[in-house]
């Protein structure tokens, strides 16, 4: 049976993300203004303008890089999780076979465990689920993600939990 599905979720903005944006804007404005004034006083107005514009562009790209999306791809019982930053750069965070899950369910049912590596790749608009597993590189892990109904329906046939 061929199974394949993709889901894109947008990371929720936290208070820290908002604070970072405010600090980037305020810091960029202050630095650009200071450099513009300094070079204007020195008689190098074109240099001040160029540096101020450069700082504004740099601040813009820093703010763009705070936009994060996660993509879940399930293919034949293998779950890939990618992180997409600023809708430009993609990096693979995790690849795991669903049959390796030792626990899976809605996050409110998860038991607290110490010493886990947590991959928190959830987004807004869906319920959060968890999956515990052992990874060859990261050891004992917990994936916290937000699969839609389609992704869940493709995960469930490959789960070996409660089948034994």
C-alpha positions in Angstrom: 0.0 0.0 0.0 1.5 3.3 -1.1 1.1 6.0 1.5 2.3 9.6 1.2 1.1 12.9 2.7 2.5 16.3 3.6 1.3 18.8 6.1 2.7 22.3 6.6 2.1 23.9 10.1 3.1 27.4 11.1 4.9 27.7 14.4 3.0 29.8 16.9 4.6 33.1 17.9 5.6 33.2 21.5 6.1 36.2 23.7 9.9 35.8 23.1 9.4 35.9 19.3 7.5 39.2 19.7 10.2 40.6 22.0 12.9 39.6 19.5 11.0 41.5 16.7 10.6 44.6 18.9 14.3 44.5 19.9 15.4 44.1 16.3 13.3 47.0 15.1 14.3 49.3 18.0 18.0 48.3 17.9 18.1 48.7 14.1 16.5 52.1 14.2 18.8 53.3 17.0 21.9 52.0 15.3 20.9 53.3 11.9 20.1 56.8 13.3 23.3 56.9 15.3 25.4 55.9 12.3 23.5 58.4 10.0 24.1 61.2 12.5 27.7 60.3 13.1 28.6 60.2 9.4 26.6 63.3 8.7 28.6 65.3 11.3 31.8 63.9 9.8 30.8 65.2 6.4 30.2 61.7 4.9 26.5 61.8 4.4 26.4 59.2 1.6 28.2 56.7 3.8 25.8 57.3 6.6 22.8 56.8 4.2 24.3 53.6 2.8 25.0 52.2 6.3 21.6 53.1 7.6 19.9 51.4 4.6 22.1 48.4 5.1 21.1 48.1 8.8 17.4 48.5 7.8 17.7 45.7 5.2 19.6 43.5 7.8 16.9 44.1 10.4 14.2 43.1 7.8 15.9 39.8 7.0 16.4 39.1 10.7 12.7 39.5 11.3 11.9 37.3 8.3 14.1 34.6 9.8 11.8 34.5 12.8 9.1 33.0 10.6 9.2 29.3 11.1 7.1 26.5 9.6 7.3 22.8 10.0 6.5 20.2 7.4 5.5 16.6 8.2 5.9 14.1 5.5 4.8 10.5 5.9 5.9 8.0 3.4 5.3 4.2 3.8 5.3 4.5 7.6 8.3 6.8 7.9 7.8 10.3 9.3 10.1 13.1 8.2 10.0 16.4 10.0 11.5 19.5 8.2 12.0 23.0 9.5 11.4 25.8 7.0 12.8 29.2 8.0 11.6 32.4 6.2 10.0 30.2 3.5 13.5 29.8 2.0 15.7 27.4 3.9 14.7 23.9 4.7 16.5 21.5 7.0 15.6 18.0 8.0 15.1 17.7 11.8 14.1 14.1 12.1 13.3 10.9 10.3 11.7 8.1 12.2 9.8 4.9 11.4 6.3 5.1 13.0 6.6 1.5 14.1 9.5 2.6 16.4 7.1 4.7 18.5 6.9 3.3 22.1 4.0 5.7 23.0 1.7 7.9 20.9 -1.3 10.0 21.8 -2.7 13.3 22.5 -0.3 15.5 24.6 -2.6 15.8 27.6 -2.3 12.0 28.1 1.6 12.1 28.1 3.4 11.0 31.2 6.3 13.2 32.4 9.7 11.5 31.7 13.2 12.8 32.6 16.1 12.8 30.2 14.2 13.0 27.0 15.3 15.0 24.0 12.2 16.9 23.0 11.4 17.9 19.4 8.7 20.5 19.7 7.5 21.1 16.1 3.8 21.9 16.8 1.9 24.6 15.1 -1.3 26.5 15.5 -4.7 25.3 14.4 -4.4 21.6 15.3 -4.4 19.5 18.5 -1.0 18.6 19.8 0.1 14.9 19.9 3.2 13.3 21.2 5.3 10.3 20.2 8.0 8.7 22.3 10.8 6.7 20.6 14.4 5.8 20.8 16.6 7.5 18.1 20.1 6.2 17.2 21.7 9.7 17.5 19.5 11.5 20.1 18.6 8.6 22.4 15.3 8.7 24.2 13.1 11.3 22.4 9.7 12.8 22.5 8.2 14.4 19.4 5.5 17.0 20.0 3.6 17.8 16.8 0.3 18.8 15.4 -0.8 16.3 12.8 -4.1 16.8 10.9 -6.6 13.9 10.4 -5.0 12.8 7.2 -1.5 12.4 8.7 -3.0 10.7 11.8 -4.8 8.2 9.6 -1.6 7.3 7.8 0.3 7.0 11.1 -2.1 4.7 12.8 -1.8 1.6 10.6 2.0 1.5 11.2 1.7 1.8 15.0 2.8 -1.4 16.8 1.8 0.0 20.2 -1.2 -1.9 21.7 -1.0 -4.5 18.8 1.2 -6.9 20.8 
